[in-house]
Amino acid sequence: MDLQPQAFYQRLQEDDRHPTTSQAGVGDFLDAIQQAMDRGATETLILTVSSAMSGAYNMASQAAAQAEIPVTVIDSKGPSMSLGWQVLAAARARDEGAGMEEIIECVNQVRESLVQVVAMETLEYLETGGRIGEAAKWVGTVLKVKPVVMIDHKKGWLHRPAWREPKNQLWRLCLRNLKMRLVREKYFILQFCMVTPWKKRKN
């Protein structure tokens, strides 16, 4: 299926059928491990979305216990590019000839340096996905406030959101949150997201 983000958000607004997701199962991970073995792998590393947000880590761990080769499973403690940056770090370390212990260390260093701030235009999808309750969505909608959340990369979950009314204050709040976490002589990979639903243009 080839669906671009713009078309995806447009369908969220226009289609009564909303998309759902399903985590990979043990069999899916075993198939992926077998494919790696077929290409000559003697050891594999699996990184999953935060175990606090998905059961993928548990499924991968079960598959690792059944695999015919050593498999290391890492909980990325985050979603989206919080996971993506760690995968990239692992792949780059591998390509540079690092062993498994060195690769894991690189991944851990990246995760400890991550700061992810998410500004959201709407509370609808947080409520639909079970991240907030219906009451919180109702209050936020009535008061016309917009949430700014951060990912806790130790617990793998969302920090309690801060709330701002005007849209232009979202950017200031996000930047202030980032600056508060800048520590001297420590490097950060920053992900700055604005999640905005597709809005139909008026004729």
C-alpha positions as CSV (number, residue, x, y, z in Angstrom):
1,M,0.0,0.0,0.0
2,D,1.4,3.4,-1.1
3,L,-0.3,6.2,0.8
4,Q,1.3,9.6,1.3
5,P,0.9,11.5,4.6
6,Q,-1.2,14.2,3.0
7,A,-3.7,11.7,1.6
8,F,-3.7,9.8,4.9
9,Y,-4.7,12.8,7.0
10,Q,-7.3,13.8,4.4
11,R,-8.9,10.3,4.7
12,L,-8.9,10.7,8.5
13,Q,-11.2,13.6,8.0
14,E,-13.4,12.2,5.3
15,D,-13.6,8.5,5.8
16,D,-15.7,7.0,8.6
17,R,-13.4,4.0,8.7
18,H,-10.4,4.8,10.8
19,P,-7.1,2.9,10.5
20,T,-6.0,0.5,13.2
21,T,-2.7,-1.1,14.0
22,S,-1.5,-4.5,15.0
23,Q,1.8,-5.4,16.6
24,A,4.1,-8.0,15.0
25,G,3.7,-11.5,16.5
26,V,6.3,-14.1,17.5
27,G,6.0,-15.7,14.1
28,D,6.7,-12.4,12.4
29,F,10.0,-11.9,14.3
30,L,11.0,-15.6,13.8
31,D,10.5,-15.1,10.0
32,A,12.6,-12.0,10.1
33,I,15.4,-13.8,12.0
34,Q,15.3,-16.7,9.5
35,Q,15.6,-14.2,6.6
36,A,18.7,-12.7,8.3
37,M,20.1,-16.2,8.8
38,D,19.5,-17.0,5.1
39,R,21.6,-14.0,4.3
40,G,24.4,-15.3,6.4
41,A,23.7,-13.7,9.8
42,T,25.1,-15.5,12.9
43,E,23.7,-13.1,15.4
44,T,20.9,-10.5,15.2
45,L,19.8,-7.3,17.0
46,I,16.1,-6.4,17.2
47,L,15.0,-2.9,18.3
48,T,11.3,-2.3,19.1
49,V,9.0,0.5,19.8
50,S,8.7,1.3,23.6
51,S,7.4,-1.7,25.6
52,A,5.1,0.8,27.5
53,M,3.4,1.6,24.2
54,S,3.3,-1.7,22.5
55,G,3.6,-5.5,23.1
56,A,6.2,-5.8,20.3
57,Y,9.1,-6.0,22.7
58,N,7.5,-9.0,24.5
59,M,6.8,-10.7,21.2
60,A,10.4,-10.1,20.0
61,S,11.8,-11.5,23.3
62,Q,9.8,-14.6,23.0
63,A,11.0,-15.1,19.4
64,A,14.6,-14.5,20.6
65,A,14.3,-17.4,23.0
66,Q,13.2,-19.7,20.2
67,A,15.7,-18.6,17.6
68,E,18.6,-20.8,16.4
69,I,21.1,-18.0,16.7
70,P,21.8,-15.5,19.4
71,V,19.3,-12.6,19.3
72,T,19.5,-9.4,21.4
73,V,16.3,-7.4,21.9
74,I,16.4,-3.7,22.8
75,D,13.5,-1.7,24.1
76,S,13.9,1.7,22.4
77,K,11.7,3.4,25.1
78,G,10.1,5.6,22.4
79,P,8.1,5.8,19.2
80,S,8.7,7.0,15.7
81,M,12.1,8.5,15.2
82,S,13.1,7.9,18.8
83,L,13.3,4.3,17.6
84,G,14.5,5.3,14.2
85,W,17.6,7.2,15.4
86,Q,18.6,4.1,17.5
87,V,18.2,1.8,14.5
88,L,20.4,4.1,12.4
89,A,23.1,4.2,15.1
90,A,23.1,0.4,15.2
91,A,23.3,0.1,11.4
92,R,26.1,2.6,11.1
93,A,28.1,1.0,13.9
94,R,27.7,-2.4,12.2
95,D,28.8,-1.0,8.9
96,E,31.9,0.3,10.6
97,G,32.8,-3.2,11.8
98,A,31.6,-2.9,15.4
99,G,30.8,-6.0,17.4
100,M,27.5,-6.6,19.1
101,E,28.6,-5.2,22.5
102,E,29.8,-2.0,20.8
103,I,26.6,-1.7,18.7
104,I,24.5,-2.0,21.9
105,E,26.6,0.7,23.6
106,C,26.1,3.0,20.6
107,V,22.4,2.5,20.8
108,N,22.3,3.1,24.5
109,Q,24.2,6.3,24.1
110,V,21.8,7.6,21.4
111,R,18.8,6.8,23.6
112,E,20.2,8.6,26.6
113,S,20.7,11.7,24.4
114,L,17.3,11.8,22.8
115,V,14.9,14.6,23.4
116,Q,11.5,14.3,21.6
117,V,8.9,17.1,21.8
118,V,5.6,16.7,20.1
119,A,3.2,19.6,19.6
120,M,-0.3,18.6,18.6
121,E,-3.0,20.5,16.8
122,T,-5.8,18.3,18.0
123,L,-6.6,15.9,20.9
124,E,-8.8,13.6,18.8
125,Y,-6.2,11.0,17.9
126,L,-4.7,10.9,21.4
127,E,-8.1,10.0,22.7
128,T,-8.9,7.5,19.9
129,G,-5.6,5.8,20.5
130,G,-6.2,5.5,24.2
131,R,-3.4,7.9,25.2
132,I,-5.8,10.2,27.1
133,G,-9.3,9.8,28.4
134,E,-12.5,11.1,26.8
135,A,-12.9,13.7,29.7
136,A,-9.4,15.1,29.0
137,K,-10.3,15.4,25.3
138,W,-13.6,17.2,26.1
139,V,-11.9,19.7,28.4
140,G,-9.2,20.4,25.9
141,T,-11.6,20.8,23.1
142,V,-14.0,23.1,25.0
143,L,-11.1,25.3,26.3
144,K,-9.4,25.2,22.8
145,V,-6.0,24.3,24.3
146,K,-3.4,22.3,22.5
147,P,-1.0,19.7,24.2
148,V,2.8,19.7,24.0
149,V,4.2,16.4,25.3
150,M,7.7,14.9,25.7
151,I,8.8,11.3,25.6
152,D,10.4,9.9,28.8
153,H,13.1,7.7,27.3
154,K,13.7,6.0,30.7
155,K,10.1,4.9,31.2
156,G,9.2,4.8,27.6
157,W,6.0,6.8,28.0
158,L,4.7,10.4,27.7
159,H,5.4,13.1,30.2
160,R,2.3,14.9,31.5
161,P,1.4,17.4,28.7
162,A,1.7,21.1,29.0
163,W,-1.1,23.2,27.6
164,R,-1.1,26.3,25.5
165,E,-4.0,28.1,23.8
166,P,-2.7,30.0,20.7
167,K,-0.9,27.9,18.1
168,N,2.1,30.2,17.9
169,Q,2.9,29.5,21.6
170,L,3.3,25.8,20.8
171,W,6.6,26.5,19.1
172,R,7.9,28.7,21.9
173,L,7.0,26.0,24.5
174,C,8.6,23.2,22.5
175,L,11.8,25.2,22.1
176,R,11.8,26.1,25.8
177,N,11.5,22.4,26.7
178,L,14.4,21.6,24.5
179,K,16.6,24.3,25.9
180,M,15.9,23.2,29.5
181,R,17.4,19.8,28.6
182,L,20.6,21.0,27.0
183,V,23.4,20.0,29.3
184,R,27.0,21.3,28.8
185,E,29.3,18.8,27.0
186,K,26.3,16.5,26.2
187,Y,25.0,16.0,22.7
188,F,21.4,15.6,21.9
189,I,19.5,14.3,18.9
190,L,16.4,16.4,18.7
191,Q,13.2,15.4,17.1
192,F,10.6,18.2,16.8
193,C,7.2,17.1,15.6
194,M,4.0,19.0,14.8
195,V,1.1,16.6,14.4
196,T,-1.6,18.4,12.5
197,P,-4.8,16.9,11.1
198,W,-5.6,17.4,7.4
199,K,-8.1,20.3,7.0
200,K,-10.3,20.6,3.9
201,R,-9.9,23.9,2.1
202,K,-13.0,26.1,1.9
203,N,-14.2,26.8,-1.6
